[in-house]
Amino acid sequence: MSDGTKKLKLGIPKGSLQDATISLFERAGWRIFANGRSYFPTIDDDEMECMLVRAQEMARYVEHGALDAGLTGNDWVLENESDVERVTSLTYSKQSRQRVKWVLAVPEDSPFERPEDLAGRTIATELVEFTKRYFQAKKIPVKVEFSWGATEVKPPMLADAIVEVTETGSSLRANRLRILETLMESETQLIANRQAFADPWKREKIENVSLMLNAAIAAQGRVGLMLNARRADLEAVIEVLPALNSPTVSQLSDRDWVAVNTILEEPQVRDIIPRLKAAGATGIVEYPLSKVVL
């Protein structure tokens, strides 16, 4: 237990990931209140204090110890070449539970077909240092310029190509761009300052946060299913359930009956419940999940 004076300084990504991160923390059991323009949201945990920091800068502040831990994309850890402890990956984003991709893209009607075709050309991106290292490794001489935003509209007048992040590719298509190559896939990570992670109290607190955030993510898109079945029908009922799941089977007061409890992906339920009913299951109850600890 904390003595009441210890605090974990936690960075919350400001910007596109902010709402998704605060929502994830709420599902994990922490309520964060971001008040207007304040960079210091409140949290209902006396052992933590939060600060809103741009994801692009988070790894630097964690590395230097201004923050004990924070959430940011793996892409920005690589961009800054930050020496931090990577505690866990958290696959969530502003739109989906998929990883994002940094891609090299050019106008649909451009003659460029390979990265090598861009030799001597200008690339616009927010991921400047990583992009420079990417082309240097391929020994392709290019000029990499920092883009302050709206990167998709830069080609062909302001740049020959761009390196841009995408989840679905819809913005690229809307701006008549095509992808030449994927430079990296990235996802949000919980990172920690190495000195803070070496402190037993802070490490335990950070690992508890990691556990609960992962439990909240694991529960997304899943539901619990409870049902009763005659013991004589149990084998047929279990055969209906997905092979990767190991349902819990409990004896009921009537020794001829058992209770079955399992977790399913939500889209599976509409097909499985009718089949369970046909196999002899009764009292089938679907219920929501807030956390699943794997």
C-alpha positions as semicolon CSV with decimal commas, in nm:
position;residue;x (nm);y (nm);z (nm)
1;M;0,000;0,000;0,000
2;S;0,109;0,358;-0,066
3;D;0,195;0,573;0,235
4;G;-0,020;0,850;0,089
5;T;0,272;1,057;-0,044
6;K;0,371;0,845;-0,343
7;K;0,239;0,940;-0,685
8;L;0,271;0,785;-1,027
9;K;0,303;1,056;-1,291
10;L;0,115;0,930;-1,596
11;G;0,106;1,084;-1,943
12;I;-0,222;1,069;-2,138
13;P;-0,190;1,132;-2,514
14;K;-0,347;1,463;-2,612
15;G;-0,518;1,488;-2,948
16;S;-0,668;1,212;-3,162
17;L;-0,606;0,936;-2,904
18;Q;-0,723;1,135;-2,602
19;D;-1,091;1,036;-2,600
20;A;-1,017;0,671;-2,683
21;T;-0,758;0,657;-2,403
22;I;-0,986;0,814;-2,142
23;S;-1,263;0,574;-2,246
24;L;-1,024;0,278;-2,214
25;F;-0,920;0,387;-1,864
26;E;-1,286;0,417;-1,764
27;R;-1,353;0,060;-1,879
28;A;-1,042;-0,045;-1,685
29;G;-1,173;0,116;-1,366
30;W;-1,027;0,470;-1,360
31;R;-1,227;0,783;-1,433
32;I;-1,023;1,065;-1,585
33;F;-1,179;1,410;-1,608
34;A;-1,024;1,638;-1,870
35;N;-1,143;1,987;-1,785
36;G;-1,146;2,236;-2,071
37;R;-0,801;2,363;-2,161
38;S;-0,621;2,226;-1,857
39;Y;-0,327;1,998;-1,928
40;F;-0,370;1,831;-1,588
41;P;-0,686;1,619;-1,585
42;T;-0,803;1,473;-1,257
43;I;-0,822;1,100;-1,191
44;D;-1,011;0,914;-0,920
45;D;-0,694;0,751;-0,784
46;D;-0,496;0,927;-0,510
47;E;-0,184;0,739;-0,617
48;M;-0,180;0,881;-0,970
49;E;-0,162;1,220;-1,134
50;C;-0,213;1,277;-1,504
51;M;-0,083;1,516;-1,765
52;L;-0,197;1,558;-2,125
53;V;0,102;1,537;-2,359
54;R;0,116;1,510;-2,737
55;A;0,182;1,150;-2,836
56;Q;0,472;1,271;-3,051
57;E;0,651;1,405;-2,742
58;M;0,548;1,147;-2,482
59;A;0,849;0,916;-2,515
60;R;1,095;1,201;-2,460
61;Y;0,927;1,314;-2,138
62;V;0,910;0,957;-2,009
63;E;1,273;0,890;-2,100
64;H;1,389;1,204;-1,918
65;G;1,179;1,131;-1,608
66;A;0,931;1,420;-1,627
67;L;0,673;1,140;-1,642
68;D;0,698;0,796;-1,483
69;A;0,489;0,633;-1,754
70;G;0,272;0,724;-2,049
71;L;0,080;0,597;-2,346
72;T;0,205;0,667;-2,695
73;G;0,249;0,496;-3,027
74;N;0,544;0,270;-3,093
75;D;0,600;0,491;-3,398
76;W;0,692;0,791;-3,182
77;V;0,920;0,582;-2,961
78;L;1,106;0,481;-3,277
79;E;1,098;0,833;-3,422
80;N;1,264;0,975;-3,109
81;E;1,486;0,667;-3,054
82;S;1,380;0,689;-2,690
83;D;1,535;0,463;-2,427
84;V;1,225;0,360;-2,232
85;E;1,076;0,045;-2,082
86;R;0,806;-0,096;-2,310
87;V;0,558;-0,234;-2,058
88;T;0,282;-0,358;-2,288
89;S;0,124;-0,305;-2,628
90;L;-0,236;-0,189;-2,632
91;T;-0,403;-0,235;-2,969
92;Y;-0,657;0,042;-2,976
93;S;-0,680;0,361;-3,178
94;K;-0,919;0,648;-3,243
95;Q;-1,128;0,445;-3,489
96;S;-1,070;0,077;-3,431
97;R;-0,882;-0,198;-3,251
98;Q;-0,641;-0,237;-3,541
99;R;-0,281;-0,131;-3,573
100;V;-0,212;0,181;-3,774
101;K;0,032;0,185;-4,066
102;W;0,285;0,440;-4,181
103;V;0,289;0,420;-4,559
104;L;0,479;0,575;-4,846
105;A;0,219;0,717;-5,084
106;V;0,225;0,903;-5,416
107;P;-0,042;1,055;-5,644
108;E;-0,244;0,796;-5,834
109;D;-0,129;0,932;-6,171
110;S;0,240;0,971;-6,081
111;P;0,506;0,761;-6,259
112;F;0,657;0,636;-5,932
113;E;0,623;0,262;-5,873
114;R;0,899;0,186;-5,618
115;P;1,074;0,374;-5,340
116;E;1,386;0,378;-5,560
117;D;1,197;0,589;-5,816
118;L;1,187;0,873;-5,562
119;A;1,564;0,931;-5,568
120;G;1,630;1,307;-5,560
121;R;1,265;1,380;-5,476
122;T;1,094;1,546;-5,178
123;I;0,905;1,350;-4,914
124;A;0,668;1,526;-4,673
125;T;0,594;1,365;-4,337
126;E;0,555;1,421;-3,965
127;L;0,773;1,113;-3,905
128;V;1,090;1,285;-4,024
129;E;1,375;1,101;-3,852
130;F;1,235;0,751;-3,904
131;T;1,170;0,831;-4,272
132;K;1,525;0,960;-4,314
133;R;1,666;0,641;-4,162
134;Y;1,437;0,429;-4,383
135;F;1,564;0,587;-4,707
136;Q;1,924;0,595;-4,584
137;A;1,909;0,221;-4,517
138;K;1,796;0,173;-4,877
139;K;2,066;0,414;-4,999
140;I;1,803;0,627;-5,173
141;P;1,887;1,000;-5,164
142;V;1,574;1,202;-5,089
143;K;1,484;1,528;-4,919
144;V;1,257;1,471;-4,617
145;E;1,055;1,774;-4,505
146;F;0,848;1,809;-4,188
147;S;0,476;1,842;-4,255
148;W;0,277;2,048;-4,008
149;G;-0,049;1,878;-4,105
150;A;-0,280;1,804;-4,398
151;T;0,002;1,593;-4,538
152;E;-0,228;1,415;-4,785
153;V;-0,277;1,735;-4,988
154;K;0,095;1,808;-5,034
155;P;0,155;1,597;-5,350
156;P;0,218;1,676;-5,624
157;M;0,266;2,053;-5,585
158;L;0,444;2,071;-5,247
159;A;0,603;1,724;-5,236
160;D;0,655;1,427;-5,464
161;A;0,546;1,173;-5,205
162;I;0,440;1,150;-4,843
163;V;0,489;0,917;-4,549
164;E;0,161;0,923;-4,361
165;V;-0,023;0,725;-4,097
166;T;-0,344;0,547;-4,190
167;E;-0,596;0,314;-4,030
168;T;-0,831;0,242;-4,317
169;G;-0,670;0,414;-4,616
170;S;-0,988;0,613;-4,680
171;S;-0,822;0,954;-4,647
172;L;-0,548;0,851;-4,889
173;R;-0,801;0,731;-5,143
174;A;-1,008;1,047;-5,101
175;N;-0,699;1,250;-5,189
176;R;-0,623;1,029;-5,491
177;L;-0,308;0,875;-5,345
178;R;-0,181;0,521;-5,379
179;I;0,051;0,330;-5,146
180;L;0,395;0,223;-5,265
181;E;0,514;0,057;-4,945
182;T;0,435;0,015;-4,576
183;L;0,721;0,144;-4,362
184;M;0,590;0,014;-4,030
185;E;0,287;-0,093;-3,834
186;S;0,234;0,075;-3,500
187;E;0,012;0,045;-3,196
188;T;-0,021;0,225;-2,868
189;Q;0,219;0,118;-2,595
190;L;0,236;0,178;-2,222
191;I;0,594;0,290;-2,170
192;A;0,782;0,367;-1,848
193;N;1,087;0,557;-1,738
194;R;1,358;0,302;-1,663
195;Q;1,441;0,448;-1,321
196;A;1,073;0,463;-1,226
197;F;1,026;0,103;-1,339
198;A;1,314;-0,002;-1,114
199;D;1,128;0,140;-0,812
200;P;0,924;-0,147;-0,661
201;W;0,618;0,063;-0,572
202;K;0,602;0,240;-0,909
203;R;0,665;-0,081;-1,100
204;E;0,379;-0,257;-0,921
205;K;0,148;0,038;-0,990
206;I;0,246;0,050;-1,358
207;E;0,202;-0,327;-1,397
208;N;-0,141;-0,308;-1,232
209;V;-0,242;-0,036;-1,479
210;S;-0,112;-0,258;-1,762
211;L;-0,312;-0,557;-1,635
212;M;-0,638;-0,363;-1,612
213;L;-0,600;-0,185;-1,946
214;N;-0,533;-0,517;-2,120
215;A;-0,832;-0,670;-1,942
216;A;-1,055;-0,390;-2,071
217;I;-0,925;-0,435;-2,426
218;A;-0,968;-0,813;-2,408
219;A;-1,334;-0,764;-2,312
220;Q;-1,410;-0,553;-2,618
221;G;-1,618;-0,740;-2,870
222;R;-1,669;-1,034;-2,635
223;V;-1,968;-1,146;-2,431
224;G;-2,031;-1,405;-2,165
225;L;-2,274;-1,691;-2,220
226;M;-2,441;-1,897;-1,946
227;L;-2,668;-2,194;-2,006
228;N;-2,802;-2,509;-1,848
229;A;-2,795;-2,852;-2,006
230;R;-2,877;-3,210;-1,918
231;R;-2,561;-3,406;-1,853
232;A;-2,669;-3,642;-2,131
233;D;-2,665;-3,345;-2,375
234;L;-2,340;-3,189;-2,248
235;E;-2,113;-3,336;-2,515
236;A;-2,340;-3,213;-2,795
237;V;-2,365;-2,868;-2,635
238;I;-1,987;-2,833;-2,595
239;E;-1,933;-2,937;-2,957
240;V;-2,129;-2,629;-3,063
241;L;-1,894;-2,394;-2,876
242;P;-1,574;-2,268;-3,050
243;A;-1,286;-2,511;-3,013
244;L;-1,047;-2,254;-2,865
245;N;-1,273;-2,187;-2,567
246;S;-1,269;-2,400;-2,253
247;P;-1,610;-2,357;-2,092
248;T;-1,660;-2,388;-1,718
249;V;-1,897;-2,672;-1,634
250;S;-2,062;-2,677;-1,288
251;Q;-2,287;-2,935;-1,126
252;L;-2,638;-2,812;-1,044
253;S;-2,844;-2,931;-0,747
254;D;-3,019;-3,173;-0,981
255;R;-2,739;-3,415;-1,062
256;D;-2,878;-3,473;-1,411
257;W;-2,812;-3,107;-1,498
258;V;-2,502;-2,888;-1,533
259;A;-2,438;-2,517;-1,586
260;V;-2,201;-2,407;-1,863
261;N;-2,027;-2,068;-1,866
262;T;-1,806;-1,942;-2,148
263;I;-1,682;-1,633;-2,332
264;L;-1,747;-1,577;-2,702
265;E;-1,674;-1,322;-2,970
266;E;-1,995;-1,121;-2,999
267;P;-2,054;-1,183;-3,375
268;Q;-2,050;-1,560;-3,307
269;V;-2,343;-1,548;-3,067
270;R;-2,619;-1,502;-3,325
271;D;-2,521;-1,830;-3,492
272;I;-2,432;-2,026;-3,180
273;I;-2,739;-1,963;-2,961
274;P;-2,983;-2,133;-3,204
275;R;-2,744;-2,427;-3,235
276;L;-2,711;-2,452;-2,856
277;K;-3,089;-2,454;-2,825
278;A;-3,112;-2,732;-3,084
279;A;-2,846;-2,930;-2,893
280;G;-3,060;-2,924;-2,579
281;A;-2,936;-2,616;-2,391
282;T;-3,188;-2,416;-2,188
283;G;-3,181;-2,098;-1,980
284;I;-2,932;-1,939;-2,222
285;V;-2,821;-1,596;-2,100
286;E;-2,588;-1,357;-2,284
287;Y;-2,424;-1,090;-2,067
288;P;-2,177;-0,805;-2,131
289;L;-1,816;-0,809;-2,013
290;S;-1,619;-0,513;-1,880
291;K;-1,285;-0,688;-1,824
292;V;-1,128;-1,019;-1,922
293;V;-0,798;-1,110;-1,755
294;L;-0,615;-1,354;-1,978
